[in-house]
């Protein structure tokens, strides 16, 4: 996560939540639309799509506790929730 995510975590009140709305890809053995964007971002720049586990690890490394990932019926996007404890 960017350096300013640490600033947000430090200044957020206790029990604050952060929500990441993004295409959350499944593991490597499952077909998903997000993998097309992953290839596009690798060609265009240095970005990439991430799995739920990767977002959880990013939250934890920035001082947030991973709470849950929600998916709408289309499963095109996911909402990853982190909380400050």
C-alpha positions, 0 to 999 in steps of 0.5 A: 500500500502507498506510504500515505496508507500508514498516515491514514492508519495512524490518524484514524480513530480506534475502530475506524474502517477502511474499504477497498472497492476493487476487482478482487481476483481468485487464486491462480487456478480459477478463471476470472475477468480480473485476470485480463486487467492484470495483464493489461496493467502489467503491460501498461505500468507496474500495477496488478490485480490482487487476490483477497489474501493479498489485500488482507496481507497489505492491510495487515502490513499497514497496521489494519486488521483484515475483517472481511471481503464482500462480493456482489452477485456479479462478483466483478468487484469486491469490497475488502474491509479493514479495521483499526483496533 
